[in-house]
Amino acid sequence: MSHGPLDEDAVESYREAGAVLVEAMNEAREMVEPGRTHLEVAEWTEDFVREQGAGLAFPVNISVDPEASHATPSRDDETEFGEEMVCLDVGVHVDGYIADAAVTVDHTGTPELVEAAEMALEAALDEAGPGVEVGVVGGAIEDVIRGYGYTPVLNLSGHGVQRYDAHTGPTVPNRGVDRSVELEPGQAVAIEPFATDGRGKVGEGTDEEIFEQQGSASVRDRRARQALEEIEAFDDLPFAARWLETDRAEMALRRLKQANAIEGYPVLTEDDDAIVSQAEHTLLVTEDGVEVTTAGIHGFDD
């Protein structure tokens, strides 16, 4: 698919989404401390985004220790933070144009693992630009993480973000690839290195709190119909089960999954049960370089 320069309104919306995300992230990360609950941080962050007049591109992800992605608290979750490694991943949109970024907060005494992901992201951004193959960007990520003595999570990758679609092409691997597509002006791309002290592969767990609509469906169950009406307001973007006001929402979601109206996103966990760190920025590929729309959350942004 050929991309041309983004129009000014789209660029401004990407920038506005990034600015809201940065403000939300820098407040939320300070809340990630032992004794505070996952739900408190997620709901504060999501409420803040809405109060700014922006939308959520996906539920706030709070992934702990071996969890890498797709973890968000349930409606009545009372889980508190402990001496853990916490990846905080936030997605914001303005008029459908998305900013996606992540930071890692360490309470394990393993700051080098956090630094490995952050420095890999910095190296990737230094490499990225129009005409640069995504495999080259992935090679920069892998070199930095392995240089720290850790392993990149090989079956997770960065991705494009298009209007009302948080995961599109191009795929940006977290390892070097010999032959791959080139970045093109007009693309919005989220680059997200994951580092681990395990073997570097994640698999699906059983917990599932994030869902996404797949299409319309005819369902007889009244609660399922009510839930589907709520879900249609999310513009085909991922949503959290706890966002639904429908009575007995969990049962309604099961019915909708059975009808193939929605799909779920199981929590992704490192296969060796090893801890995982993450760093992420969203960038716009321009004619002569890249513009990072979420700058201001990582130390190297200064």
Salt bridges, closest charged atoms under 4 A:
GLU12 OE1 - ARG15 NH1 3.89
GLU33 OE2 - ARG36 NH2 3.53
GLU40 OE2 - ARG36 NH1 3.43
GLU46 OE1 - ARG242 NH1 2.70
ASP47 OD1 - ARG50 NH1 3.35
ASP95 OD1 - ARG163 NH2 2.89
ASP100 OD2 - HIS159 NE2 3.35
GLU118 OE2 - HIS298 ND1 3.57
GLU142 OE2 - ARG146 NE 2.88
GLU192 OE2 - HIS159 NE2 3.16
GLU208 OE1 - LYS257 NZ 2.85
ASP221 OD1 - ARG255 NH1 2.74
ASP247 OD2 - ARG223 NE 3.49
GLU250 OE2 - ARG75 NH2 3.88
ASP272 OD1 - ARG199 NH2 2.76
GLU280 OE2 - HIS159 NE2 3.85
GLU291 OE2 - ARG15 NE 2.72
ASP301 OD1 - HIS281 NE2 2.93
